[in-house]
Amino acid sequence: MIKTVVASALPVDEVLHIKKHRMEPISMSGENKRLCIVTGIHGDELEGQYVCYEMIKRINAHKENLKGIVDVYPALNPLGLDTITRGIPKFDLDMNRIFPGNENGSMVEYIASKIIDDITGADLCIDIHSSNIYLKEIPQVRISEESAPQLIPLALKLNVDFIWVHSSITVLESTLAHTLNMLKVPTLALEMGVGMRITRDYCEQVVNGIFHLMKDQGIWEGETTEVRAPIISTDGKVHFINAEASGIFVPAIQHWKEIKIGQHMGDIIDPLTGCVIQSIDSPCDGAVFTLREYPVVYEGSLIARILGGDCI
């Protein structure tokens, strides 16, 4: 069943619709748990589109196994998806910085408030993101320190490779995930892949994890696959590698592979002079869970994140 969550008038007699696909069990008991799967907040993040498709397809193929309610919101920012724009076109605004919104505010604030109203009361929410066009990320869940005791047991069921527990001071309070967690809707912010792309292996890994979590929560009773045991880490174990010069980054390592202290990670080169401007070596042992995908870099650009131990 496809429902309109909120609609708002646009110029030239057009209407913006935010829609969801609701799937209910064949028999409703009145005590059925409800899961919300949300994506499309950023228009250049497309991994979630495939996850939504695959979730709906698999549930419809075995509707008899569905014991709870699953609401799928594929496009919270349909204008951004239509134009492959990260924010909301014409507003120059990141939608994930305006929650919980305001029913009496601007059009975007009004839409955000209605999305929150619609999700509030759910037993669980999964907020799916991709990385941007510059970086590739392994499937991971990011959790604030204050939410960690409640959310880590759920994230362990989700078949991700990494659970990153952030310091509370780095959490943006205006995000959808933070807002819902404050409203007592346990919400997992999941990130994977790269912007403007679909990494099918990552998406299917996450879909398998969602079904595993659904079974654990009594929402699904069909067969599920075994899930991998993720690494759990805090900010203190994550090392950031940034460019010290502008140029073209040429990697010498692979994503999500082990790396050793002093191992060569890549070079920043100058195509005009034929020179290596910066040779980048690893400051620690560990694994590269974020790696630069877009080769053009400027001073300060993020090259990689390494999950590791002590630095040089």
N, C-alpha and C positions, 0 to 999 in steps of 0.2 A: 504494500500500500504506500503510495507516494503522497506526501503531505507538504503543504507550504507552511514553513515555519514563520516567515515574515515576508511581506512585500512592501515595496516603496516606489513611488513614482519617480521616473527619470525624465529628462528633457525629451522633446519630440515624441510625446505620447507613448514612451516605453515604460516598462515596469521591471524593477529588479526583484527577482524571486529567490529566496533561500529555501531550498527544499531538502527533505529527508526521505529516506526509504525505510519504512517501519515493517519489521517482520515479527509476527507473533506466533506462539505455539498453536497447534491445532486445537488444544483444549486449554483455556485460561482458568487458572485456579484462584486468581485474585491475589496471590502471593508471589507471582512470578517476578524474578529479578530482572532488572533492565540495564543493558549495556549500551552506551553511546560510542560510536566510532566517528571521529571528527577529523576532517582534513580540508585542504584547500584554503587555509587562512592566507597563505602566501601564494600568489599566482604563478610563481616560477618553480613551485615545488610540486612535482607530478607523481612521485612514488606512491602517494596515498591514493591516487586515482585507480591504480591497478589493484591495490589492496581492497578498495571498496568493491570493485568489479568482482574480484575473486571471492570475497566474503559472501556477497549476495548470491553468486552463482552456486557456491558450495552449499549454502543453507537451503536454497530453493530445490537443490537436487535431493536433499534428504530432510525435508521439512518435518518428518516424524521425529527427528532427533532434537528438534528445538524445544526447549522447556522454559525459556525466558523470552523477554522482548529484546530485540536488537534494532536500534535506530542508527542508520548510516547517513551521515551528513557529508557528501562528497565535496561540496563547494561552498564554503562559508564566504569566499571572496570570488564570486563568479565573474565579475568584471576583470579582476586580475588574471584569472585563468584564461579568459577569452583573449586577453592581450599579452599574455605571458609576462605580466608585470608583477613584481614582488608585492608592492603595496596596492592601494586602491587607486586606480587611474583618476587623474584630475584632482584628487584630494591630496596627493603627495603624502600619504599617510600609511603607516604600517598598522594593519588591522589588529595585530597581536600586541598593540600597545594602548588599546582603548577600552579594554574590559574592566569593569562590568558594564560599561556603557551608561546611557542615560535616556530613559524613555522620553524625556522632554528636551533632549539635546538635538544636535545636528542629525542628518539622515544616518550617518555612519554610527553615531552613538546610539541612536534609536534601534538600529539593526542589531548592534552588539547586545543591547539590553534584552531584546526579544530572544536572541540565541541563548543567553544565559537562562532566561525564564523557561525556555523549552527543555533545556538539559537538566535544570535543577530538579532534584528528586530521584535522579538515576542512581543506581547502586555502584556504577563504575563507568569511567570514561577513558578512552584512549585517544589522545591528540597526536595525530601523525604528521610529521614534518619531513622534508628532505633537507639536505644542506643547500647552500647557495650554489651558483654556477662556478665558484672559485675553488671549492673544497669538496673532497669525497670523505664520507663518514661511514664507519661500520654501523650495523644496527645497534642502537643503544637507547637506554632510557636515562633521562636526566631528572634528578630529584633534589629538592631542597633539603637541607639538614633537618628542618622542623617537620617535614613530611616523611622523612626516611623510615621511621619505625612502622608506619602504616603502609607505605607504598613499596618498600623493598620486597616483602613477601609476595606481593602481586607481580612485581617486575621479574622476579625469579621464574615465574611461570611463562614468560612471554617469548622465550626462545631468542633473546638478544645476546650479543657477545659481551656487552659492557654495560654496567650500571654506574653512572657518574653522579656522586652525591656532591652537590654544590654547597658552598658556604651560603648561609641565608642572606648575607649582605649583597650577594651577586644576583639574587633572584629578582626579576622585574615583576612588581606587584600587579602590573596592568596586563599580564598575559592571561589567556584563557585558562591554562592549566592552574596557575596560582589562584585565580579567582574561584574556580570550581572547587579546588581543595579547601579554600577558606569557607566555602558554602557547604562543606561536608560531603562533596561528591568526590570520592577518590579518583584522581586523574593522573594518568601516566603520560608524560610528554616523551614521545618516541621520535628519534631522528635516524635517518639512514640515507645512503646514496649521495647523489649530486643533483644540483638544480637543473631543471629543464631536461631531465633524463628519467628513464625508468630502468632501474636495475632489477631485473626480474627475479634473480636468485635471492636478493635481499627481501623483495616483496613477499615471495612465497615462504621464506623463512619466518617472516613476521606473521603472515596469515596462519601458518601452522601453530605459531605461538599463541595467537588470539584464540584459536579453537581449544588449545590446551587450557588456557586460562578460563574460557567459558565453561569447560567441563569441570574444572576445579570449583567454579562458582555455582554449579548447578543449572547453568543456562543451556548446556549442550550435553547430550549423552551418547553421541556417536563416537566412533574410533578417532583417536588423535595420535600424533607422533610424539616420540620422546623429544624433550627439549634439552638444549645445551645448557651447561652451567656457566653463567656469565662471570666475568671478573667484576668485583665491586671495588670502586676506588673513590677517593676524595680529591679535592683540588690540590692537596699537598703532594699527590703522587703523579700529577699531570704536568709535563714540561712543554712549554711553548717555544717553537722555533720561528723566529721572525726574520724577514729580509733586512739586511743592513745596507742595501743599495737597490736601485731600480734597474730592471732589465728583464731577461727571459729566464725563467727557472726551468732547468732540465734535471729531472729526478734521476737518481742512481739507485733507488730502493723501490720496494713494492709496498702497497697498502696492506696494513694488518699483518706485517711480518716482523719477526724479531730483529732487533738491531743492537749492536754493541757500542760501548763507549769508544769514540774516535772513528767509528765507521763512517765512510763517506756517504752523505745523503743526497748530494746533488750540487749543481753549480748554477749561479746566476751569471749569465753571459751577456755580452754586448755585441749584437749582430753587426754594428757599424765598424768596430775596431777589431773584432775577432778575438777579444780578450775575455778571460774569466774575471768577472768583477768581484765575486765572492764565492769561495769554496766552503761548503757547509758540511760539517762533521757532527755526529751525534754527541751530545753532552752526557749521555747516560746509556745504560742498558735498558731495554724495554721493548715495547711493541708500538708501531706507528698506527694509531687509530684514526687520525685525521691526516690527509695528505693533499697538498696543492694540486688541483686539477687544471685550473686555468693558468697558463704559463706566464702571462705578463704580471710582473710584480713591481711594487714601489717600496721605498724604504718604509719598514714597519709592517709590510704585508705578512699575514700568517702563512708560513710554509708547511708546518706540520705540528701535530700534537703527539707527544710520546707518553705512553703510560709506562712508567718505569720507576727505578730506584734512585739512588744517590747520583747527583751530577758531578762532573769533573770540577 
